[in-house]
């Protein structure tokens, strides 16, 4: 896989209360990824960008919600998330990863 593709796979860390809980308890981190990303691409991207060892990757497709605003129907965009489990004793510090 090219270095350019590795840099484009991860879009952003997914920040939520649930993501913070699983990061503290299980050593798992949640990232928003491009819709075409595979598990192996996500694993290589996280390992190269954060210098950690990835144990496993789970990928989730979230469908966009249908909403009504002022009588008009619309649909939000869907998102693809990846839950990355790190090897024992490893962690990602997003503040120092810049």
NUKOLKOL-492521 format. One record per residue: residue in one letter; x, y negated, z negated of N, C-alpha, C in turn. Coordinates in steps of 0.001 Angstrom, whole numbers, always signed. Layout:
N
  rest       nu       nv       nw      cau      cav      caw       cu       cv       cw
     A        X        Y        Z        X        Y        Z        X        Y        Z
...
//
This chain:
98
  rest       nu       nv       nw      cau      cav      caw       cu       cv       cw
     X     +856    +1177       +0       +0       +0       +0     +902    -1239       +0
     X     +512    -2234     +752    +1332    -3438     +880    +1218    -4314     -369
     X    +2217    -5132     -557    +2237    -6042    -1711    +1112    -7064    -1603
     X     +770    -7456     -390     -318    -8420     -183    -1653    -7840     -641
     X    -1902    -6570     -326    -3152    -5915     -739    -3211    -5781    -2258
     X    -2079    -5477    -2877    -2042    -5336    -4337    -2457    -6649    -5006
     X    -2004    -7766    -4476    -2335    -9059    -5075    -3787    -9459    -4848
     X    -4443    -8900    -3836    -5816    -9270    -3525    -6864    -8356    -4159
     X    -6466    -7218    -4699    -7425    -6253    -5248    -8105    -6791    -6499
     X    -7345    -7291    -7457    -7907    -7810    -8704    -8329    -9260    -8512
     X    -9584    -9561    -8826   -10066   -10929    -8713    -9901   -11694   -10019
     X   -10343   -11080   -11136   -10274   -11754   -12428   -10592   -10754   -13526
     X   -10142   -11029   -14745   -10608   -10200   -15861   -12059   -10533   -16155
     X   -12837    -9525   -16506   -14245    -9732   -16847   -14311   -10014   -18343
     X   -14715   -11219   -18690   -14737   -11648   -20089   -16165   -11575   -20599
     X   -16388   -10686   -21556   -17693   -10564   -22207   -17469    -9981   -23593
     X   -18520    -9978   -24384   -18410    -9429   -25732   -18132    -7928   -25690
     X   -18811    -7232   -24794   -18620    -5790   -24668   -17199    -5460   -24188
     X   -16675    -6245   -23254   -15315    -6027   -22763   -14284    -6256   -23872
     X   -14523    -7234   -24727   -13608    -7494   -25842   -13632    -6357   -26863
     X   -14800    -5789   -27086   -14917    -4684   -28045   -14169    -3456   -27549
     X   -14361    -3080   -26277   -13665    -1875   -25788   -12168    -2123   -25628
     X   -11752    -3371   -25445   -10322    -3667   -25394    -9689    -3454   -26763
     X   -10384    -3856   -27828    -9853    -3693   -29183    -9891    -2246   -29642
     X   -10997    -1552   -29382   -11179     -213   -29925   -10512     +880   -29087
     X   -10655     +815   -27765   -10230    +1931   -26928    -9055    +1619   -26017
     X    -8559     +398   -26011    -7455      +55   -25127    -7851      +40   -23663
     X    -9106     -322   -23392    -9609     -393   -22021    -9871    -1847   -21660
     X    -9554    -2200   -20423    -9725    -3567   -19957   -10609    -3569   -18716
     X   -11433    -4612   -18575   -12387    -4697   -17481   -11957    -5813   -16533
     X   -11929    -5496   -15236   -11556    -6455   -14209   -12626    -6502   -13133
     X   -12840    -7685   -12559   -13645    -7802   -11350   -12702    -7528   -10191
     X   -13143    -6672    -9258   -12297    -6289    -8130   -13044    -6519    -6821
     X   -12314    -6495    -5709   -12948    -6659    -4400   -13837    -5457    -4119
     X   -14905    -5636    -3338   -15849    -4528    -3090   -15249    -3318    -2386
     X   -14115    -3481    -1713   -13514    -2362     -994   -12399    -1672    -1776
     X   -12185    -2063    -3018   -11074    -1520    -3812   -11338      -74    -4218
     X   -10291     +735    -4171   -10370    +2117    -4624    -9691    +2236    -5989
     X    -9872    +3388    -6618    -9277    +3591    -7944    -7748    +3546    -7881
     X    -7167    +4146    -6866    -5703    +4148    -6765    -5157    +2751    -6513
     X    -5868    +1949    -5731    -5430     +574    -5499    -5492     -246    -6776
     X    -6549      -64    -7562    -6678     -785    -8831    -5564     -364    -9782
     X    -5275     +919    -9836    -4219    +1421   -10718    -2863     +823   -10341
     X    -2538     +826    -9060    -1257     +267    -8611    -1181    -1227    -8863
     X    -2300    -1931    -8676    -2313    -3377    -8884    -2078    -3732   -10349
     X    -2763    -3039   -11261    -2611    -3329   -12693    -1198    -2976   -13160
     X     -683    -1844   -12712     +665    -1440   -13128    +1730    -2411   -12631
     X    +1569    -2915   -11420    +2589    -3813   -10891    +2470    -5235   -11442
     X    +1247    -5708   -11666    +1072    -7080   -12127    +1344    -7253   -13620
     X     +995    -6259   -14433    +1098    -6407   -15888    +2193    -5538   -16511
     X    +2905    -4742   -15737    +3988    -3874   -16224    +3522    -2953   -17349
     X    +2426    -2238   -17111    +1894    -1268   -18069    +1667      +57   -17350
     X    +1436    +1116   -18115    +1142    +2429   -17564     -359    +2677   -17684
     X    -1019    +2928   -16565    -2467    +3151   -16540    -2747    +4642   -16655
     X    -3657    +4991   -17569    -4034    +6383   -17756    -5179    +6772   -16824
     X    -6230    +5928   -16745    -7363    +6245   -15874    -8074    +4971   -15455
     X    -8865    +5090   -14383    -9631    +3963   -13851   -11043    +4445   -13546
     X   -12033    +3695   -14004   -13433    +3929   -13644   -13937    +2696   -12906
     X   -14706    +2914   -11830   -15188    +1817   -11002   -16710    +1811   -11039
     X   -17284     +600   -11180   -18737     +433   -11299   -19200     -584   -10271
     X   -20279     -274    -9554   -20923    -1233    -8661   -22168    -1768    -9350
     X   -22238    -3082    -9538   -23395    -3716   -10148   -24181    -4400    -9040
     X   -25445    -4023    -8880   -26283    -4632    -7857   -26709    -6030    -8296
     X   -26855    -6921    -7318   -27298    -8276    -7610   -28766    -8306    -7992
     X   -29111    -9166    -8931   -30492    -9273    -9390   -31331   -10071    -8400
     X   -32608    -9718    -8294   -33561   -10521    -7546   -34194   -11496    -8516
     X   -34152   -12781    -8181   -34655   -13828    -9068   -35652   -14703    -8315
     X   -36506   -15374    -9078   -37451   -16329    -8511   -37159   -17691    -9142
     X   -36964   -18689    -8290   -36689   -20038    -8763   -37584   -21005    -8001
     X   -38462   -21681    -8735   -39429   -22619    -8145   -40233   -21979    -7018
     X   -40653   -20746    -7239   -41501   -20056    -6281   -40765   -19414    -5113
     X   -39471   -19568    -5038   -38702   -18977    -3940   -37916   -17774    -4457
     X   -37985   -16694    -3717   -37241   -15507    -4096   -35820   -15603    -3570
     X   -34927   -15136    -4359   -33523   -15119    -3964   -32840   -13926    -4588
     X   -31625   -13668    -4178   -30885   -12540    -4718   -29464   -12980    -5036
     X   -29008   -12612    -6226   -27623   -12876    -6606   -26719   -11853    -5935
     X   -25456   -12195    -5821   -24489   -11278    -5229   -24166   -10151    -6201
     X   -23900    -8990    -5662   -23453    -7869    -6472   -21972    -8023    -6791
     X   -21495    -7229    -7740   -20096    -7298    -8153   -19589    -5876    -8390
     X   -18313    -5670    -8179   -17675    -4378    -8451   -16690    -4593    -9595
     X   -16800    -3756   -10625   -15926    -3874   -11788   -15115    -2598   -11940
     X   -13936    -2743   -12500   -13075    -1602   -12787   -12721    -1619   -14262
     X   -12931     -476   -14918   -12539     -315   -16322   -11241     +484   -16322
     X   -10181     -137   -16837    -8846     +446   -16791    -8446     +860   -18197
     X    -8127    +2147   -18359    -7658    +2656   -19655    -6147    +2771   -19599
     X    -5485    +2142   -20554    -4028    +2148   -20595    -3509    +3303   -21427
     X    -2252    +3653   -21216    -1613    +4700   -22001    -1489    +4232   -23447
     X    -1297    +5181   -24343    -1229    +4879   -25772      -88    +3923   -26069
     X     -381    +2910   -26892     +620    +1938   -27303     +829     +781   -26347
     X      +63     +731   -25271     +211     -353   -24293     -968    -1301   -24404
     X     -734    -2566   -24089    -1797    -3560   -24088    -1465    -4675   -23105
     X    -2490    -5399   -22694    -2330    -6519   -21776    -2651    -7792   -22534
     X    -1743    -8756   -22474    -1963   -10049   -23063    -2165   -11037   -21922
     X    -3418   -11457   -21712    -3738   -12308   -20566    -3128   -13698   -20693
     X    -2853   -14154   -21885    -2286   -15488   -22078     -840   -15546   -21562
     X      -90   -14491   -21744    +1308   -14515   -21326    +1526   -13876   -19952
     X     +453   -13438   -19288     +576   -12757   -18006     +738   -13718   -16837
     X     +652   -14996   -17071     +739   -15973   -15970    +2090   -16032   -15436
//
